[in-house]
Amino acid sequence: MDITSHTHHISQQYNIELDDIRKHLSEMGGMAQRQVNDAIQALIDADLEKAEQVVRGDKGVNQMEISIDEECVRILARRQPAASDLRLVIAVTKAITDLERIGDEASKIARQAIALNRDGVAPRGYVEVRHIGGHVSRMLQDALDSFARLDMDMALHVVQTDKVVDMEYGTAMREMITFMIEDPRSITRVLNIMWSLRALERIGDHARNLAQYVIYLIKGQDVRHTSLDDIAEQIQDSE
């Protein structure tokens, strides 16, 4: 199902306003996705220029959040939306907050890349960054796609993947701690990797949130703090 077919109104201007917040959310999501991918690559490749670009680019993500939020406020004030339209506006306002925080986390990773470029390459952790980063990047892409398509099955897959990322993050952190104990000289540089892994784990959490908003948008039910089994059951009941 395409989100553009969600609701159609007699007022053409109202349709345009709803389409605009969907479109701008997608654009902001694309910007956040690029920030994440570039930050991961900057860290792995020790690319100082790309890392600095990510840090500078965070302002663009922040500005988009403000702009879309203002659009949503105008719709609420002028149109007084109800039912599915109201859920759409609420979901968008929540989603842009998570996208802004994803941008912040990408900036944190880029700053760790800058620090590593200054202090020397870390002895461990790049494999974990690449692996978990790949998971998280796909989660974010799938969350954005599920929002665009109103695809609850894809949204559920994102929520499920977050559990996998959490487990892999825990394993990676234990490995990093063990390595620092064995080689105290590596502590500072390995900590840079650990902070980057933490940022990736948080990006996964925000991608999960985006997927949960899709379920709220379609079902009208808040599934935060709900078990995976219960979410899956709710989706099956709607089919």
C-alpha positions as YAML, in Angstrom:
chain: A
units: angstrom
residues:
- id: 1
  name: MET
  ca: [0.00, 0.00, 0.00]
- id: 2
  name: ASP
  ca: [1.38, 3.42, -0.97]
- id: 3
  name: ILE
  ca: [1.20, 6.09, 1.69]
- id: 4
  name: THR
  ca: [0.03, 8.59, -0.93]
- id: 5
  name: SER
  ca: [-3.24, 6.65, -1.15]
- id: 6
  name: HIS
  ca: [-3.78, 6.87, 2.61]
- id: 7
  name: THR
  ca: [-6.53, 9.50, 2.45]
- id: 8
  name: HIS
  ca: [-7.97, 11.71, -0.27]
- id: 9
  name: HIS
  ca: [-9.84, 14.95, 0.46]
- id: 10
  name: ILE
  ca: [-12.12, 17.27, -1.45]
- id: 11
  name: SER
  ca: [-9.72, 20.11, -0.62]
- id: 12
  name: GLN
  ca: [-6.85, 19.84, -3.07]
- id: 13
  name: GLN
  ca: [-4.73, 22.13, -0.91]
- id: 14
  name: TYR
  ca: [-5.21, 19.80, 2.07]
- id: 15
  name: ASN
  ca: [-4.07, 16.86, -0.07]
- id: 16
  name: ILE
  ca: [-0.99, 18.85, -1.07]
- id: 17
  name: GLU
  ca: [-0.16, 19.68, 2.54]
- id: 18
  name: LEU
  ca: [-0.39, 16.02, 3.59]
- id: 19
  name: ASP
  ca: [1.65, 14.93, 0.59]
- id: 20
  name: ASP
  ca: [4.26, 17.55, 1.43]
- id: 21
  name: ILE
  ca: [4.89, 16.28, 4.95]
- id: 22
  name: ARG
  ca: [5.20, 12.73, 3.60]
- id: 23
  name: LYS
  ca: [7.61, 13.87, 0.93]
- id: 24
  name: HIS
  ca: [9.68, 15.99, 3.29]
- id: 25
  name: LEU
  ca: [9.84, 13.16, 5.82]
- id: 26
  name: SER
  ca: [11.21, 10.93, 3.07]
- id: 27
  name: GLU
  ca: [13.79, 13.57, 2.15]
- id: 28
  name: MET
  ca: [14.86, 13.94, 5.77]
- id: 29
  name: GLY
  ca: [15.10, 10.17, 6.07]
- id: 30
  name: GLY
  ca: [17.33, 10.03, 3.02]
- id: 31
  name: MET
  ca: [19.57, 12.71, 4.48]
- id: 32
  name: ALA
  ca: [19.84, 10.85, 7.80]
- id: 33
  name: GLN
  ca: [20.59, 7.60, 5.95]
- id: 34
  name: ARG
  ca: [23.46, 9.23, 4.07]
- id: 35
  name: GLN
  ca: [24.81, 10.67, 7.30]
- id: 36
  name: VAL
  ca: [24.86, 7.23, 8.89]
- id: 37
  name: ASN
  ca: [26.47, 5.50, 5.93]
- id: 38
  name: ASP
  ca: [29.09, 8.23, 5.50]
- id: 39
  name: ALA
  ca: [29.93, 8.20, 9.21]
- id: 40
  name: ILE
  ca: [30.47, 4.43, 9.20]
- id: 41
  name: GLN
  ca: [32.62, 4.65, 6.10]
- id: 42
  name: ALA
  ca: [34.61, 7.57, 7.48]
- id: 43
  name: LEU
  ca: [35.41, 5.57, 10.60]
- id: 44
  name: ILE
  ca: [36.41, 2.39, 8.76]
- id: 45
  name: ASP
  ca: [38.44, 4.20, 6.09]
- id: 46
  name: ALA
  ca: [39.95, 6.80, 8.45]
- id: 47
  name: ASP
  ca: [38.54, 9.41, 6.06]
- id: 48
  name: LEU
  ca: [38.95, 12.71, 7.90]
- id: 49
  name: GLU
  ca: [37.32, 14.82, 5.18]
- id: 50
  name: LYS
  ca: [34.18, 12.65, 5.05]
- id: 51
  name: ALA
  ca: [33.95, 12.62, 8.85]
- id: 52
  name: GLU
  ca: [34.07, 16.41, 8.95]
- id: 53
  name: GLN
  ca: [31.38, 16.57, 6.26]
- id: 54
  name: VAL
  ca: [29.11, 14.41, 8.41]
- id: 55
  name: VAL
  ca: [29.60, 16.69, 11.41]
- id: 56
  name: ARG
  ca: [28.77, 19.75, 9.31]
- id: 57
  name: GLY
  ca: [25.81, 17.98, 7.71]
- id: 58
  name: ASP
  ca: [24.07, 17.49, 11.05]
- id: 59
  name: LYS
  ca: [22.86, 21.09, 10.85]
- id: 60
  name: GLY
  ca: [20.91, 20.24, 7.71]
- id: 61
  name: VAL
  ca: [19.10, 17.39, 9.46]
- id: 62
  name: ASN
  ca: [18.28, 19.68, 12.39]
- id: 63
  name: GLN
  ca: [16.89, 22.34, 10.08]
- id: 64
  name: MET
  ca: [14.67, 19.82, 8.31]
- id: 65
  name: GLU
  ca: [13.22, 18.72, 11.65]
- id: 66
  name: ILE
  ca: [12.27, 22.32, 12.46]
- id: 67
  name: SER
  ca: [10.77, 22.91, 9.02]
- id: 68
  name: ILE
  ca: [8.66, 19.72, 8.98]
- id: 69
  name: ASP
  ca: [7.52, 20.31, 12.54]
- id: 70
  name: GLU
  ca: [6.28, 23.75, 11.54]
- id: 71
  name: GLU
  ca: [4.36, 22.21, 8.62]
- id: 72
  name: CYS
  ca: [2.69, 19.73, 10.96]
- id: 73
  name: VAL
  ca: [1.74, 22.47, 13.43]
- id: 74
  name: ARG
  ca: [0.12, 24.47, 10.62]
- id: 75
  name: ILE
  ca: [-1.90, 21.44, 9.53]
- id: 76
  name: LEU
  ca: [-3.08, 20.84, 13.08]
- id: 77
  name: ALA
  ca: [-4.06, 24.48, 13.51]
- id: 78
  name: ARG
  ca: [-5.75, 25.01, 10.14]
- id: 79
  name: ARG
  ca: [-7.23, 21.62, 9.29]
- id: 80
  name: GLN
  ca: [-7.95, 20.09, 12.70]
- id: 81
  name: PRO
  ca: [-7.35, 16.60, 11.27]
- id: 82
  name: ALA
  ca: [-9.12, 13.56, 12.63]
- id: 83
  name: ALA
  ca: [-8.77, 9.79, 12.46]
- id: 84
  name: SER
  ca: [-6.07, 8.58, 10.06]
- id: 85
  name: ASP
  ca: [-5.01, 12.11, 9.09]
- id: 86
  name: LEU
  ca: [-4.35, 12.97, 12.71]
- id: 87
  name: ARG
  ca: [-2.37, 9.76, 13.16]
- id: 88
  name: LEU
  ca: [-0.31, 10.64, 10.10]
- id: 89
  name: VAL
  ca: [0.59, 14.08, 11.45]
- id: 90
  name: ILE
  ca: [1.41, 12.65, 14.89]
- id: 91
  name: ALA
  ca: [3.50, 9.85, 13.36]
- id: 92
  name: VAL
  ca: [5.45, 12.34, 11.25]
- id: 93
  name: THR
  ca: [6.17, 14.60, 14.23]
- id: 94
  name: LYS
  ca: [7.46, 11.61, 16.17]
- id: 95
  name: ALA
  ca: [9.44, 10.26, 13.22]
- id: 96
  name: ILE
  ca: [11.32, 13.49, 12.58]
- id: 97
  name: THR
  ca: [12.45, 13.53, 16.20]
- id: 98
  name: ASP
  ca: [13.96, 10.08, 15.78]
- id: 99
  name: LEU
  ca: [15.56, 11.07, 12.47]
- id: 100
  name: GLU
  ca: [17.11, 14.12, 14.10]
- id: 101
  name: ARG
  ca: [18.56, 11.92, 16.83]
- id: 102
  name: ILE
  ca: [19.86, 9.51, 14.20]
- id: 103
  name: GLY
  ca: [21.69, 12.47, 12.70]
- id: 104
  name: ASP
  ca: [23.14, 13.25, 16.12]
- id: 105
  name: GLU
  ca: [24.37, 9.68, 16.52]
- id: 106
  name: ALA
  ca: [25.93, 9.74, 13.05]
- id: 107
  name: SER
  ca: [27.73, 12.93, 14.05]
- id: 108
  name: LYS
  ca: [29.04, 11.19, 17.18]
- id: 109
  name: ILE
  ca: [30.47, 8.38, 15.04]
- id: 110
  name: ALA
  ca: [32.10, 10.93, 12.75]
- id: 111
  name: ARG
  ca: [33.66, 12.67, 15.75]
- id: 112
  name: GLN
  ca: [35.11, 9.36, 16.90]
- id: 113
  name: ALA
  ca: [36.53, 8.91, 13.39]
- id: 114
  name: ILE
  ca: [38.18, 12.33, 13.70]
- id: 115
  name: ALA
  ca: [39.60, 11.42, 17.11]
- id: 116
  name: LEU
  ca: [40.98, 8.13, 15.78]
- id: 117
  name: ASN
  ca: [42.52, 9.94, 12.84]
- id: 118
  name: ARG
  ca: [44.34, 12.13, 15.34]
- id: 119
  name: ASP
  ca: [45.30, 9.45, 17.88]
- id: 120
  name: GLY
  ca: [46.01, 6.51, 15.60]
- id: 121
  name: VAL
  ca: [44.05, 3.56, 14.25]
- id: 122
  name: ALA
  ca: [42.31, 1.39, 16.84]
- id: 123
  name: PRO
  ca: [43.73, -2.13, 17.16]
- id: 124
  name: ARG
  ca: [40.31, -3.78, 17.27]
- id: 125
  name: GLY
  ca: [36.66, -3.20, 16.47]
- id: 126
  name: TYR
  ca: [36.43, -2.27, 12.81]
- id: 127
  name: VAL
  ca: [34.94, -5.63, 11.84]
- id: 128
  name: GLU
  ca: [32.25, -5.14, 14.47]
- id: 129
  name: VAL
  ca: [31.58, -1.58, 13.27]
- id: 130
  name: ARG
  ca: [31.18, -2.78, 9.69]
- id: 131
  name: HIS
  ca: [28.94, -5.70, 10.68]
- id: 132
  name: ILE
  ca: [26.65, -3.88, 13.11]
- id: 133
  name: GLY
  ca: [26.71, -0.79, 10.90]
- id: 134
  name: GLY
  ca: [25.45, -2.85, 7.99]
- id: 135
  name: HIS
  ca: [22.57, -4.20, 10.07]
- id: 136
  name: VAL
  ca: [21.63, -0.76, 11.33]
- id: 137
  name: SER
  ca: [21.81, 0.86, 7.91]
- id: 138
  name: ARG
  ca: [19.46, -1.78, 6.48]
- id: 139
  name: MET
  ca: [17.13, -1.34, 9.45]
- id: 140
  name: LEU
  ca: [16.90, 2.37, 8.79]
- id: 141
  name: GLN
  ca: [16.29, 1.86, 5.08]
- id: 142
  name: ASP
  ca: [13.60, -0.73, 5.75]
- id: 143
  name: ALA
  ca: [11.96, 1.48, 8.38]
- id: 144
  name: LEU
  ca: [11.78, 4.38, 5.91]
- id: 145
  name: ASP
  ca: [10.47, 2.07, 3.18]
- id: 146
  name: SER
  ca: [7.83, 0.63, 5.50]
- id: 147
  name: PHE
  ca: [6.71, 4.17, 6.34]
- id: 148
  name: ALA
  ca: [6.49, 5.09, 2.65]
- id: 149
  name: ARG
  ca: [4.58, 1.91, 1.72]
- id: 150
  name: LEU
  ca: [2.58, 1.45, 4.93]
- id: 151
  name: ASP
  ca: [4.07, -2.05, 5.07]
- id: 152
  name: MET
  ca: [3.49, -3.56, 8.52]
- id: 153
  name: ASP
  ca: [5.32, -6.79, 7.71]
- id: 154
  name: MET
  ca: [8.45, -4.84, 6.88]
- id: 155
  name: ALA
  ca: [7.98, -2.75, 10.02]
- id: 156
  name: LEU
  ca: [7.77, -5.91, 12.10]
- id: 157
  name: HIS
  ca: [10.99, -7.18, 10.50]
- id: 158
  name: VAL
  ca: [12.75, -3.97, 11.58]
- id: 159
  name: VAL
  ca: [11.56, -4.42, 15.16]
- id: 160
  name: GLN
  ca: [12.77, -8.02, 15.14]
- id: 161
  name: THR
  ca: [16.16, -7.05, 13.72]
- id: 162
  name: ASP
  ca: [16.67, -4.58, 16.55]
- id: 163
  name: LYS
  ca: [16.82, -7.52, 18.97]
- id: 164
  name: VAL
  ca: [19.59, -9.07, 16.85]
- id: 165
  name: VAL
  ca: [21.53, -5.81, 16.84]
- id: 166
  name: ASP
  ca: [21.20, -5.52, 20.62]
- id: 167
  name: MET
  ca: [22.67, -9.00, 21.08]
- id: 168
  name: GLU
  ca: [25.53, -8.37, 18.65]
- id: 169
  name: TYR
  ca: [26.26, -5.06, 20.33]
- id: 170
  name: GLY
  ca: [26.49, -6.74, 23.73]
- id: 171
  name: THR
  ca: [28.89, -9.36, 22.36]
- id: 172
  name: ALA
  ca: [31.07, -6.73, 20.68]
- id: 173
  name: MET
  ca: [31.27, -4.63, 23.84]
- id: 174
  name: ARG
  ca: [32.39, -7.60, 25.91]
- id: 175
  name: GLU
  ca: [35.10, -8.34, 23.34]
- id: 176
  name: MET
  ca: [36.30, -4.73, 23.43]
- id: 177
  name: ILE
  ca: [36.47, -4.72, 27.23]
- id: 178
  name: THR
  ca: [38.44, -7.98, 27.22]
- id: 179
  name: PHE
  ca: [40.89, -6.56, 24.70]
- id: 180
  name: MET
  ca: [41.45, -3.40, 26.77]
- id: 181
  name: ILE
  ca: [42.16, -5.49, 29.86]
- id: 182
  name: GLU
  ca: [44.74, -7.51, 27.91]
- id: 183
  name: ASP
  ca: [46.33, -4.42, 26.36]
- id: 184
  name: PRO
  ca: [45.85, -1.28, 28.52]
- id: 185
  name: ARG
  ca: [47.79, 0.80, 25.97]
- id: 186
  name: SER
  ca: [44.84, 0.44, 23.59]
- id: 187
  name: ILE
  ca: [42.22, 1.82, 25.98]
- id: 188
  name: THR
  ca: [41.79, 5.29, 24.49]
- id: 189
  name: ARG
  ca: [41.50, 4.12, 20.90]
- id: 190
  name: VAL
  ca: [39.27, 1.16, 21.69]
- id: 191
  name: LEU
  ca: [36.99, 3.47, 23.65]
- id: 192
  name: ASN
  ca: [36.50, 5.45, 20.43]
- id: 193
  name: ILE
  ca: [35.25, 2.25, 18.80]
- id: 194
  name: MET
  ca: [33.03, 1.44, 21.77]
- id: 195
  name: TRP
  ca: [31.38, 4.86, 21.63]
- id: 196
  name: SER
  ca: [30.83, 4.35, 17.90]
- id: 197
  name: LEU
  ca: [29.23, 0.95, 18.51]
- id: 198
  name: ARG
  ca: [27.01, 2.53, 21.16]
- id: 199
  name: ALA
  ca: [25.91, 5.17, 18.64]
- id: 200
  name: LEU
  ca: [25.10, 2.45, 16.09]
- id: 201
  name: GLU
  ca: [23.04, 0.59, 18.67]
- id: 202
  name: ARG
  ca: [21.11, 3.78, 19.38]
- id: 203
  name: ILE
  ca: [20.49, 4.32, 15.65]
- id: 204
  name: GLY
  ca: [18.99, 0.83, 15.59]
- id: 205
  name: ASP
  ca: [16.68, 1.83, 18.44]
- id: 206
  name: HIS
  ca: [15.52, 4.90, 16.54]
- id: 207
  name: ALA
  ca: [14.94, 2.83, 13.39]
- id: 208
  name: ARG
  ca: [12.81, 0.47, 15.50]
- id: 209
  name: ASN
  ca: [10.83, 3.47, 16.72]
- id: 210
  name: LEU
  ca: [10.17, 4.53, 13.12]
- id: 211
  name: ALA
  ca: [8.84, 1.06, 12.36]
- id: 212
  name: GLN
  ca: [6.57, 1.17, 15.41]
- id: 213
  name: TYR
  ca: [5.07, 4.45, 14.18]
- id: 214
  name: VAL
  ca: [4.08, 2.66, 10.97]
- id: 215
  name: ILE
  ca: [2.04, 0.19, 12.99]
- id: 216
  name: TYR
  ca: [0.49, 3.06, 14.96]
- id: 217
  name: LEU
  ca: [-0.34, 4.90, 11.73]
- id: 218
  name: ILE
  ca: [-2.14, 1.90, 10.25]
- id: 219
  name: LYS
  ca: [-3.66, 0.27, 13.33]
- id: 220
  name: GLY
  ca: [-4.06, 3.26, 15.63]
- id: 221
  name: GLN
  ca: [-2.33, 1.30, 18.40]
- id: 222
  name: ASP
  ca: [0.78, 2.33, 20.27]
- id: 223
  name: VAL
  ca: [3.03, -0.76, 20.27]
- id: 224
  name: ARG
  ca: [5.92, 0.74, 22.20]
- id: 225
  name: HIS
  ca: [6.82, -1.45, 25.19]
- id: 226
  name: THR
  ca: [4.91, -4.29, 23.55]
- id: 227
  name: SER
  ca: [6.43, -7.74, 23.05]
- id: 228
  name: LEU
  ca: [7.35, -8.94, 19.57]
- id: 229
  name: ASP
  ca: [4.80, -11.75, 19.82]
- id: 230
  name: ASP
  ca: [2.01, -9.32, 20.65]
- id: 231
  name: ILE
  ca: [3.00, -6.98, 17.81]
- id: 232
  name: ALA
  ca: [3.04, -9.89, 15.37]
- id: 233
  name: GLU
  ca: [-0.36, -11.04, 16.59]
- id: 234
  name: GLN
  ca: [-1.82, -7.55, 16.10]
- id: 235
  name: ILE
  ca: [-0.50, -7.47, 12.54]
- id: 236
  name: GLN
  ca: [-1.93, -10.92, 11.78]
- id: 237
  name: ASP
  ca: [-5.32, -9.84, 13.16]
- id: 238
  name: SER
  ca: [-5.40, -6.97, 10.67]
- id: 239
  name: GLU
  ca: [-4.84, -9.21, 7.65]
...
